[in-house]
Amino acid sequence: MKTELRLKIIDVCNKKIINKGDNVGLSFYAFFANKNETPELLMEVATWWIQTHRLDHFVKAIKIKTMVEDGM
């Protein structure tokens, strides 16, 4: 995963955790605007989320943040 995308995911997770607490869940759509202007990045995250790690639709933000920070 590109460094730019990793940083964006970590930033979004941090904001969600700060606003809603450690138990907040999110889907990979949380990292993109409603009008997706970067379909390549969306597909990269979707592949990472669904095919590579076989994650459920909603996953705790703290788990996603840790996975991305650990380079998974």
PyMOL commands that set and color helices and strands:
alter all, ss='L'
color gray80, all
select helices_A, chain A and resi 3-20+28-31+39-52+61-69
alter helices_A, ss='H'
color red, helices_A
select strands_A, chain A and resi 25-26+59-60
alter strands_A, ss='S'
color yellow, strands_A
deselect
rebuild
show_as cartoon
